[in-house]
Amino acid sequence: MRTWEDIAGLPEDGFGLAEAALILARDEYPELAPQGYLSRLSEYADILKSRVDIGSGAVSGEAVSAMNELLFDELGFTGNRVDYFNPRNSYLNEVMDRKLGIPITLSVVCLEVAHQAGMALAGVAFPGHFLLKYRGSRGEVFIDPFSRGAVLGEPELNRLLARAFGKEAPRVKDAPQLLAACGKKQILLRMLRNLKGIHETRDDRDRMLRVLNRILLLVPDSPPELRDRAALLEKLECYHSALVDLDRFRRHVPDADADAEFAQLWARLNQSAPPYH
């Protein structure tokens, strides 16, 4: 079994998305055996291939309908609207066992099944609501796994943007970059940042530190996570480690010294850190 460190150091084509998501889940479930879940996803893909002619990898509306029927109608995968922020929704093993998830983890199920079936689906890191897309005969088609594979047009996409940004929301036609396909590591990063937000809300410091460590293995110089880990390490009284993170943060954010919050944290850490012996 590969480790998270292995995944972080591999190129995108060097690992499977579901495999990486299950490795991430082993942080919370150390005895998790990924192969059973991977085999189950392969079985889903085999069923899908037996029902529809995938052909050369091009995605058709018929193939997507068949995937939706299998995953959402027959197997019962659905969005967890009742307990959306439950961390179990972010772990692929739990999502597959309970058939409940949030947009990104349900998308991981779809992406893995589609990939193994030969369908060229892609993930879209849409603000506030992860989506899938494929290129149909009339252009790009956007799918919402959280809503049982519903196809979203421009009005629905704009409503999602309004929910994410409020009155300042752009229109999708003016921000096409929001509909770009994203890679596996971007998906994993977003899963981790979801967990980071959940653990921060619950003041679960141990789990938050673990997630921050995972993020910084994927993106070692991410300023938000360097700053957040420094602040967390201060609370855990790991002052020297916090100073190292904050110094790295300052190297990547040119105007950090002008930031009052940064200056206060830097001063507190320098005052709290005992001298080296």
C-alpha positions in Angstrom: 0.0 0.0 0.0 1.4 3.4 -1.0 1.5 6.2 1.5 0.4 9.8 1.2 4.0 10.8 0.8 4.2 8.5 -2.2 1.1 10.1 -3.8 2.4 13.6 -3.2 5.6 12.8 -5.0 4.0 11.1 -8.0 2.9 12.7 -11.3 -0.9 12.8 -12.0 -0.7 9.7 -14.2 1.2 7.7 -11.5 -1.8 7.0 -9.2 -5.5 6.4 -9.2 -7.9 9.0 -7.8 -9.8 6.5 -5.7 -6.6 4.9 -4.5 -5.4 8.2 -3.3 -8.7 9.1 -1.6 -8.6 5.8 0.3 -5.0 6.4 1.4 -6.3 9.7 2.7 -9.1 7.9 4.6 -6.6 5.7 6.3 -5.6 8.7 8.5 -9.0 8.3 10.1 -9.4 4.5 9.6 -6.0 3.0 10.0 -7.3 -0.6 9.5 -9.0 0.3 6.2 -8.3 -2.2 3.4 -8.5 -0.3 0.1 -8.6 -3.2 -2.2 -12.1 -4.2 -1.4 -13.4 -0.7 -2.3 -11.3 -0.6 -5.4 -12.7 -3.9 -6.5 -16.2 -2.7 -5.9 -15.6 0.3 -8.1 -14.3 -2.0 -10.8 -17.4 -4.1 -10.6 -19.5 -1.0 -11.0 -17.5 -0.1 -14.1 -17.9 -3.6 -15.6 -21.7 -3.4 -15.1 -21.7 0.0 -16.9 -19.7 -1.4 -19.8 -22.1 -4.3 -20.2 -25.0 -1.9 -20.6 -23.8 0.7 -22.9 -21.3 0.9 -25.8 -18.6 3.3 -24.6 -16.7 3.1 -27.8 -13.5 5.1 -28.2 -13.8 7.0 -24.9 -16.1 9.8 -26.1 -18.9 10.4 -23.6 -22.5 10.3 -24.8 -25.6 11.3 -23.1 -26.7 7.7 -23.2 -23.5 6.6 -21.3 -24.0 9.3 -18.6 -27.7 8.3 -18.2 -26.6 4.7 -17.8 -24.0 5.7 -15.2 -26.6 7.8 -13.3 -29.1 5.0 -13.4 -26.6 2.5 -12.0 -25.0 4.7 -9.3 -28.0 6.8 -8.1 -31.1 4.8 -8.9 -29.9 1.2 -8.4 -27.0 1.5 -6.0 -28.6 4.4 -4.1 -25.7 6.9 -3.9 -27.1 10.3 -2.9 -26.1 13.7 -1.5 -26.2 14.0 2.3 -28.4 17.1 2.7 -29.3 16.4 6.3 -25.8 16.2 7.7 -23.7 17.9 5.1 -20.7 18.8 7.3 -20.3 15.4 8.8 -16.6 14.5 8.2 -17.7 10.9 7.2 -19.0 12.5 3.9 -15.4 13.3 3.0 -13.9 9.8 3.3 -14.4 7.6 0.3 -14.8 4.3 2.3 -17.6 5.9 4.3 -19.3 7.3 1.2 -19.2 3.9 -0.5 -20.5 2.1 2.6 -23.2 4.5 3.5 -24.0 5.6 -0.1 -24.0 9.2 1.2 -21.6 12.0 0.3 -20.9 15.6 -0.6 -20.4 16.8 -4.2 -16.7 16.1 -4.4 -16.7 12.6 -2.9 -19.7 11.5 -5.0 -17.8 12.9 -8.0 -14.8 10.8 -7.1 -17.0 7.7 -7.3 -18.4 8.8 -10.7 -14.9 9.7 -12.0 -13.4 6.4 -11.0 -16.3 4.3 -12.5 -16.3 6.4 -15.6 -12.5 6.2 -16.0 -12.5 2.4 -15.7 -15.4 2.1 -18.1 -13.5 4.3 -20.7 -15.6 7.5 -20.3 -13.7 10.8 -20.5 -15.4 12.6 -17.6 -13.6 15.4 -15.9 -13.9 17.1 -12.5 -14.7 20.8 -12.2 -13.6 22.7 -9.0 -16.6 25.0 -9.2 -16.9 27.4 -6.3 -18.8 25.9 -3.4 -20.0 22.9 -5.3 -17.8 20.4 -7.1 -19.1 19.3 -10.5 -18.4 16.9 -13.4 -18.3 17.7 -17.1 -17.9 16.1 -20.5 -17.9 17.3 -24.1 -21.0 16.4 -25.9 -22.0 16.9 -29.5 -23.2 20.5 -28.7 -20.4 21.5 -26.3 -19.6 21.0 -22.7 -22.2 19.3 -20.4 -22.1 19.8 -16.7 -23.3 17.2 -14.2 -24.1 17.5 -10.5 -23.6 14.1 -8.7 -25.0 15.6 -5.5 -28.3 15.9 -7.3 -28.2 12.4 -8.7 -26.4 13.3 -11.8 -28.6 16.2 -12.9 -27.5 18.2 -15.9 -26.9 21.8 -15.2 -27.4 24.6 -17.7 -26.2 28.2 -17.4 -29.1 29.4 -15.1 -28.4 26.6 -12.6 -24.6 27.3 -12.7 -25.3 31.0 -12.1 -27.5 30.1 -9.1 -24.6 28.1 -7.6 -22.3 31.0 -8.1 -24.8 33.4 -6.4 -25.0 31.0 -3.5 -21.2 30.9 -3.2 -20.5 34.6 -3.7 -23.7 36.5 -3.0 -24.4 39.8 -4.7 -20.8 40.0 -6.0 -21.1 36.7 -7.9 -19.9 36.7 -11.5 -21.9 35.1 -14.4 -20.4 31.9 -15.8 -20.2 33.5 -19.3 -17.9 36.1 -17.8 -15.7 33.7 -15.8 -15.1 30.6 -18.0 -12.1 29.7 -15.9 -14.5 28.5 -13.2 -15.5 25.7 -15.5 -12.1 24.4 -16.3 -11.2 20.8 -15.7 -9.1 20.0 -12.7 -6.5 17.3 -12.0 -6.4 14.6 -9.4 -4.2 16.5 -7.0 -6.5 19.5 -7.2 -9.4 17.2 -6.3 -7.4 15.8 -3.3 -6.5 19.3 -2.2 -10.1 20.4 -2.2 -11.1 17.3 -0.2 -8.4 18.1 2.4 -9.5 21.8 2.6 -13.0 20.7 3.2 -11.8 18.6 6.1 -9.6 21.4 7.3 -12.7 23.7 7.5 -14.7 21.0 9.4 -12.0 20.3 11.9 -11.4 24.0 12.4 -15.1 24.6 13.2 -15.0 21.8 15.7 -11.7 23.0 17.2 -10.3 19.5 16.6 -6.6 20.5 16.7 -5.1 17.0 16.2 -7.1 16.3 13.1 -6.6 19.8 11.7 -2.8 19.5 12.1 -2.9 16.1 10.4 -4.9 17.6 7.4 -2.6 20.6 7.2 0.4 18.3 7.1 -1.2 16.4 4.2 -2.0 19.6 2.3 1.6 20.9 2.7 2.9 17.6 1.3 0.9 18.3 -1.8 1.6 22.0 -2.0 4.6 22.7 0.2 4.6 26.5 -0.2 0.8 27.2 0.1 0.7 30.5 2.1 -2.8 29.9 3.6 -1.8 26.5 5.0 1.6 27.7 6.2 0.0 30.5 8.1 -2.8 28.3 9.5 -0.4 25.7 10.6 1.8 28.3 12.3 -1.2 29.6 14.2 -2.2 26.0 15.2 1.3 25.1 16.3 1.3 28.2 18.5 -1.8 26.8 20.2 0.0 23.5 20.6 3.0 25.3 22.1 5.3 24.1 19.3 6.8 27.6 18.9 9.9 26.9 16.9 8.0 24.8 14.3 5.4 27.6 14.1 8.2 30.2 13.5 9.6 28.0 10.7 6.2 27.9 9.0 5.7 31.6 9.5 9.1 32.4 8.0 8.2 30.3 5.0 4.9 32.1 4.7 6.7 35.5 4.7 9.0 34.3 1.9 6.0 33.6 -0.3 3.9 36.6 0.6 5.8 39.8 -0.2 3.5 42.1 1.8 3.3 39.8 4.9 5.3 42.2 7.0 2.6 44.9 6.5 -0.1 42.5 7.7 -1.1 43.3 11.2 -2.2 39.8 12.0 1.0 38.4 10.7 3.0 40.8 12.7 1.2 40.0 15.9 1.6 36.3 15.4 5.3 36.7 14.6 5.9 38.8 17.7 4.0 36.3 20.0 6.0 33.4 18.6 9.3 35.1 19.0 8.4 36.0 22.6 7.1 32.5 23.4 9.7 30.4 21.8 12.4 29.3 24.3 16.0 29.7 23.2 17.8 26.7 21.6 20.2 24.9 23.9 
